[in-house]
Amino acid sequence: MFQLCRFAVVGLSALTVVLFANVQPVFSQTDEQVEVARLKAIDYIRKQQQTDGRWEYTGHDTGITALCTLALIENGTAIYDPVVEKGYRYVKKHGPERKETYDIALSILLLARVGDRQDRPLIRALGAKLLAGQLVTGGWTYTCPDVDASILQDLKKIKRKEGAGCNSNTQFGVLGLWVASRYGVPVDDAMKEVGSRFVNWQGEDGGWPYTKEEGKTAVSGPSMTCAGLFCLAVARASKIRTQQRDNKTPIRTGEKDALLSDPIFAKGLSRVTAFAGTMNPGSARYFVWTVERVGVLLGIEKFDDKVDWFKQGADALIKSQKEDGSWPSDKPENSLADACFASLFLRKANLGSDISRLLQGQPDKAFVVINRPDAARGDSLQDLLKLAQPGDVIRVEGNGPFKLSHDVLDKDLTIQAGFGYDPVFEFQMGFSPEGLRYRAEKDKESHTMLRVTAGTVTLEGLRLQMDPPVTTAAIPWKCIQVTGGTLRMLNCAVSEGNRRGTTVLTLSGEGQTVIRNCFFAGGRAAIEIVANGKQDVTFDNTLLYSNTCVSVINDPQTKQPADLDLHAYQTIFQGTEAFGCPNLAGELRIDSIQSAYKCDAIGLSLLTTASNNKDRTWKGANNCYNVTSWIGSGGKKNLQVTDVKSFNKFWGDTDKEGSKLTLSYASPRKNGGFSHAMNPQDWDIS
């Protein structure tokens, strides 16, 4: 990692490899020990963060911050965790100015993993730097030219430099460029050059060196041999993806076998097998991580059916871990990178699962618990929910459509889309415990697609589509209902298509809810909040499209007064009303920053009385209002509030720099025009 790679990749002598390659060590670690070691590493990483959100590595603060933050996320830390949030913000702020290959590539990995749609231009800009940084030899060195993203429109403007570069920088450049390609950065030609580089650079022993120098014999090293295999695999995946795109062919099985049987790759894998068999407590953590990436990427549990790379590597890491969660390092600053590499290894984190899919084909079972050593798989989400333990991460490696029938989430759990997948879940009427199909008119349990009752539940990258059946009576359909616990949603789209008056999300439990980079489209309300103790709801870079965007009511049974904080950051509200609060008793505090309101009214039932703001607070900055009416109570307008200026005055000058504009979106939609085919890009300002 960074300059320390020069030392990490030197490796063992050929004699050492021969002596130890056929030794089958006895491993002592258990799954529990692996988990303890992993969590100790994560705790160590968390404690090293500086107050401004960065982690420190001389000359590479942005890169190490991206790596640490990525390691935390991959090891189950929520994206909304303050430590992750601060690290992400630091990288987002300082990433654009970086020229170092490691820093650029790792910044791309983190930004893509967080998945904020607004980071797309930054990812493309960083990807342009990586493209321009590729040398004529197909590799990368420590720095990249500071080019503008506009160069992506004419790649002929890129003038590649001479030089051998190094295979350590190259593997990071390749991974960063692959991830950037998900955002439209053209990489086909670059990946061809990568493939040629590693075919031509392979040594007689099947391995790859750190670099090549004229007149000198390069010695292959363990880390760089793994890097060579990784880069060849990515180059192969890029070729497959191009063929599928140009010929519109489906993903084929057998690509992995074809790669493994390729003479160049097979010779390299044989060398990696020998190196992997030497992993011990003194092995560089960077090397151990590179072994993991090859094994996980290709789905290989044992190299040559003999070397159990995970057990051997985990045993080495557990035996060498220090009490504070770190590992011995030649330099104190290297301990952070070591802890990150070790934690990623112990988690079996696959940072390129879409590469795996291209090489291995579609998995037979689309659902997998990725945090367990056995990586349990199932045909349906329900299969794994039955087996789920607190803290599990269920990844969906398929597009579906899959079915949801009143499923209950009652523990700490993450359900996320696999890289390259856009999983769709459709509502289906289910069965009672007695085996009888539910009837909506008499079974309240059937009114909800997904219910959260306890724990912290995180949903990432999912599309939930609810089309309730025709009924003889009006039914209060709900896509997601939260009665307890905490809900986090990231990059999700939830919609109804048949206009049955569905509420996308109903919150009736005390606690905090965070919605980031999501799209909600439903008939009755995008979000309905039933007052129940202290509640805090945040919308960040989210689109709410409904008759009533946010509805807040008192519980008709308990009549408990509201104690609610609503935060809207860079969020679009489109509907009849942004906020509907009929006869709401209690306190409602709204914080709105850089949000857009395209509604008939902000809220004609927002106030307790039309003439004053008793029990209501509004704080805002840089909001845009495209509304006909403003605020009131019981449908009666406050006649004194007629524009941005009077709206600000009503709240006590707390809505700063607001503006009234006619908002025109890329694909205009009238209120009530709900459809599963809607795309958040339709609401881009035209």
Secondary structure by P-SEA (a helix, b strand, c coil): cccccccccccccaaaaaacccccccccccaaaaaaaaaaaaaaaaaaccccccccccccaaaaaaaaaaaaaaaccccccaaaaaaaaaaaacccccccaaaaaaaaaaaaaaccccaaaaaaaaaaaaaaaccccccccccccccccccccccccbbbbbccccaaaaaaaaaaaaaaaaaccccaaaaaaaaaaaaaaccccccccccccccbbbbbcaaaaaaaaaaaaaaaaaaaaaaaaaaccccccaaaaaaaacaaaaaaaaaaaaaaaaccccccaaaaaaaaaaaaaacccccccccaaaaaaaaaaaaacccccccccccccaaaaaaaaaaaaaacccccaaaaaaacccccccccccccccccccccaaaaaaacccbbbbbbcccccccccccccccbbbbbbccccbbbbbbbbccccccccccccccccccccbbbcccbbbbcbbbbbbbccccccccccccbbbcccbbbbcbbbbbbccccccccbbbcccbbbbbcbbbbbbccccbbbccccbbbbbbccbbbbccccbbbbcccccccccbbbbbbcbbbbbcccccccccccbbbbbbbcbbbbbcccccccccccccccccbbbbbcbbbbbcccccccccccccccccaaaaaaaacccccbbbbbbcccccccccccccccccccccccc
